[in-house]
Amino acid sequence: MEAYIRGIGNISPQHSWGNVILAEDIVSYEGNRLNCIEPDYKEYIKPIQRRRMGRILKMGVSAAGKCLRDAGVDMPDAIIMGTGLGMQGDTEKFLKAILDNDEKFLTPTSFIQSTHNTVGAHIAVMLKCNKYNFTYVNDNLSFEGALLDSMIRLSDDPSEKILLAGIDEMTDSYFCITKNAGFWKEDISDNLGLLKHAGPGSIAGEGASFFIVTGETHPDNYARFAGIDTFYKPESDKEIDDFIIAFLAKRSLSLDDIDLIITGINGDSRWDSGYFRLQDTLFNGKPLAYYKHLCGEYYTSSSFASWLAAGILKTQSCPETILLNNNEVNKPIRNILIYNYLRNTNHALILLSVC
Amino acid sequence: MTRIVVTGMGMITAIGKDTGENLESLKTRRHGVGSIKLLDTIHKDELLAAEIRFTNDELAAISGITDGERYTRTSLLGLIAASQAYESGIGKYGDTDNTRTTVVSTTTVGGMDKTEQYYRDFLESSKYSHFVYTHDCSDSTRQISDHLGIRHLNSTLSTACSSSINAILIGAKMIKHGLADRVIAGGTDALSKFTLNGFNTLMILDKGHCRPFDASRTGLNLGEGAAYIVLESEAAAKKDNKKIYCEINGYANANDAYHQTASSPDGYGPYLAMKEALDISGLKPSQIDYINAHGTGTDNNDLTEGLAIEKIFAPDIPPVSSTKPYTGHTLAAAGVIDVIFSILSIQQQLIFPNLNFSRKIEELSFEPVRELQQAEIDHVLTNSFGFGGNDSSLVLSKY
């Protein structure tokens, strides 16, 4: 199963809009929350529509538009989204109205837009796309579910061009709720120093990473998704190691073939030890990277990591800011392994390779 | 070509806490729609719903859980239905299942029942923070995996009211592609103030009992429930001498691409879903013996679904009925509940009646089946359509 990346559209807290690779001016944020740098929506959405759309919908629709243009695709053969929280803003708006007005004087707009598949559905309406339209909502495996579905489709029909995405928004209320629940570091001065702030919690993020994936080779392809697999609540270190080795072996690879490992390290001392153990054992000697200081922690952050990896493979250059250790990144960079987990529950491996 | 078969099933709805009770209700016209007793809403006396008449404590007791207050109602319903499916198709649960059994679950509101109860507390303190973790749609999937001891791949999807048909679709593909040996596919949704008020503001709730395919229909009744089926390859099921309930013969998902909540005037998305599912099954329309319709009772759905059915099947339209008047519209669970009802149709050679019907829709040539009917049923088509123009159909065949 292979999925070549033909097009990209990416909105993140970094300058990723229209860029293949992380721009040199890395954006730093004060405090524990990173917001997307939103593009000028004018080019992609009419003003009358824009007013009625929630923030995540605007981000999704324009990132989709950018991505389709980048790939030169007018009509995708499938739209497959991954989102951990879906339409969090619209959901809260309707919920607050219910609670504030004791279930009275409600209007349907925010309810209509609260459905989890709204972004994919809206793109379908805009494109008049009658094809397969799925939305995965599976914690930190939401993008992974969408990717797996895409790869299944492409192994059935490699000619398809699939619009694949990971998208999540952070709202003020949800930030407050998750802050109270202890998700975020209280006293962090800036995101780039994430790993210097020991202790529990991470920093909040969001993003919209869109891809056109296809089974067909083409000189304009950026990179290819060469594998995706997930595992659940591992009971021992050995189980984790075995899973990673088997994942690579299934693709006729070993760790020797992996030129860079991008980990989901998020600064949370309660959970990061799993990554650091691997740095000293299975991943010993390998160049290790992390990315959540750039985009923050969110359910579909692995789609940002995938964008990052695709850019590294395409340009054959690795931004310094993501490197965790001094092990050299050998060129040519052929294979990048992304390993991300959340609270030691859902673990995911994504393999990206050069075309 | 790998054939996909159903080897287990389980469900809880307003008409019964297991498959047997549901069948008995379907046969005896015992519907589950009535006044709202458990959900705390100002609409109690004004709106009807198909509520499952068990408190969360009672649901916890049914599923053998001691700390039930920590679970959302969506999870509790899911646990009950998924455990039944596991027991009927795989065996006793509880020990770690080290096989490649996958859970593909769906829900539209996830843990909203707890979120709407504690939302203000969430904003002020950490007192009820454990329900912050149960808010998103994947919580019930993990609870099911943990309860059943499943460690392999899990997935959750949400495509509004067509969700659980889509879980079956992707579950079947996972088996075909060798990613799982068996899949527990289905969905769960509890009633919440959020959805009740949402549908109410859209003005698509019938104040009385819903009347699918009736000329005077004015809307749907919401329901709650959960259902799961066990999918396996035919080869695996045969090797283990499993009882095979039916074959999943065709499936499709298409998009209406018309409007977020309304269907296109001619039901183009529904037409595409039915047509592609039939094409994949290799069956001719004339071979379909019964259509278990989405049939929610809204003005828009029943007309457009009916037109799409006519476009494919006219002039020989097979018997059609909607079972929504029994269970209400159970959102993410609706598709898989209809699948189990369709399996029961095949097993029992029965067509379950479309309650509350009196007058045909003028634009349509057919009326739904009104009485319990004995019939030779080899192939059933079942539909599930959702917001965002998400339309899915499944063809089930006697094995």
Chai-1 contact restraints between the chains, C-beta under 6 A:
chainA,res_idxA,chainB,res_idxB,connection_type,confidence,min_distance_angstrom,max_distance_angstrom,comment,restraint_id
A,L85,B,D136,contact,1.0,0.0,6.0,A-B,restraint_1
A,I98,B,K193,contact,1.0,0.0,6.0,A-B,restraint_2
A,I98,B,N197,contact,1.0,0.0,6.0,A-B,restraint_3
A,E103,B,I42,contact,1.0,0.0,6.0,A-B,restraint_4
A,E103,B,N197,contact,1.0,0.0,6.0,A-B,restraint_5
A,L106,B,N197,contact,1.0,0.0,6.0,A-B,restraint_6
A,L106,B,T201,contact,1.0,0.0,6.0,A-B,restraint_7
A,P108,B,T201,contact,1.0,0.0,6.0,A-B,restraint_8
A,P108,B,L202,contact,1.0,0.0,6.0,A-B,restraint_9
A,F111,B,G198,contact,1.0,0.0,6.0,A-B,restraint_10
A,I112,B,Q260,contact,1.0,0.0,6.0,A-B,restraint_11
A,I112,B,T261,contact,1.0,0.0,6.0,A-B,restraint_12
A,T115,B,A160,contact,1.0,0.0,6.0,A-B,restraint_13
A,T115,B,F387,contact,1.0,0.0,6.0,A-B,restraint_14
A,H116,B,S158,contact,1.0,0.0,6.0,A-B,restraint_15
A,N117,B,T159,contact,1.0,0.0,6.0,A-B,restraint_16
A,N117,B,A160,contact,1.0,0.0,6.0,A-B,restraint_17
A,N117,B,G388,contact,1.0,0.0,6.0,A-B,restraint_18
A,A121,B,G388,contact,1.0,0.0,6.0,A-B,restraint_19
A,A124,B,N255,contact,1.0,0.0,6.0,A-B,restraint_20
A,A124,B,A257,contact,1.0,0.0,6.0,A-B,restraint_21
A,V125,B,A257,contact,1.0,0.0,6.0,A-B,restraint_22
A,K128,B,A257,contact,1.0,0.0,6.0,A-B,restraint_23
A,C129,B,A257,contact,1.0,0.0,6.0,A-B,restraint_24
A,N130,B,A254,contact,1.0,0.0,6.0,A-B,restraint_25
A,N130,B,N255,contact,1.0,0.0,6.0,A-B,restraint_26
A,N130,B,A257,contact,1.0,0.0,6.0,A-B,restraint_27
A,N130,B,L272,contact,1.0,0.0,6.0,A-B,restraint_28
A,Y132,B,N253,contact,1.0,0.0,6.0,A-B,restraint_29
A,N133,B,N255,contact,1.0,0.0,6.0,A-B,restraint_30
A,N133,B,N390,contact,1.0,0.0,6.0,A-B,restraint_31
A,T135,B,S158,contact,1.0,0.0,6.0,A-B,restraint_32
A,T135,B,T159,contact,1.0,0.0,6.0,A-B,restraint_33
A,Y136,B,L157,contact,1.0,0.0,6.0,A-B,restraint_34
A,V137,B,C137,contact,1.0,0.0,6.0,A-B,restraint_35
A,V137,B,T156,contact,1.0,0.0,6.0,A-B,restraint_36
A,V137,B,S158,contact,1.0,0.0,6.0,A-B,restraint_37
A,N138,B,S138,contact,1.0,0.0,6.0,A-B,restraint_38
A,N138,B,S155,contact,1.0,0.0,6.0,A-B,restraint_39
A,N138,B,T156,contact,1.0,0.0,6.0,A-B,restraint_40
A,D139,B,S138,contact,1.0,0.0,6.0,A-B,restraint_41
A,G145,B,S155,contact,1.0,0.0,6.0,A-B,restraint_42
A,I152,B,K173,contact,1.0,0.0,6.0,A-B,restraint_43
A,I152,B,H177,contact,1.0,0.0,6.0,A-B,restraint_44
A,C176,B,L123,contact,1.0,0.0,6.0,A-B,restraint_45
A,I177,B,F122,contact,1.0,0.0,6.0,A-B,restraint_46
A,I177,B,V132,contact,1.0,0.0,6.0,A-B,restraint_47
A,N180,B,S125,contact,1.0,0.0,6.0,A-B,restraint_48
A,N180,B,S126,contact,1.0,0.0,6.0,A-B,restraint_49
A,A181,B,S126,contact,1.0,0.0,6.0,A-B,restraint_50
A,A181,B,S129,contact,1.0,0.0,6.0,A-B,restraint_51
A,A181,B,V132,contact,1.0,0.0,6.0,A-B,restraint_52
A,T230,B,L153,contact,1.0,0.0,6.0,A-B,restraint_53
A,Y232,B,R151,contact,1.0,0.0,6.0,A-B,restraint_54
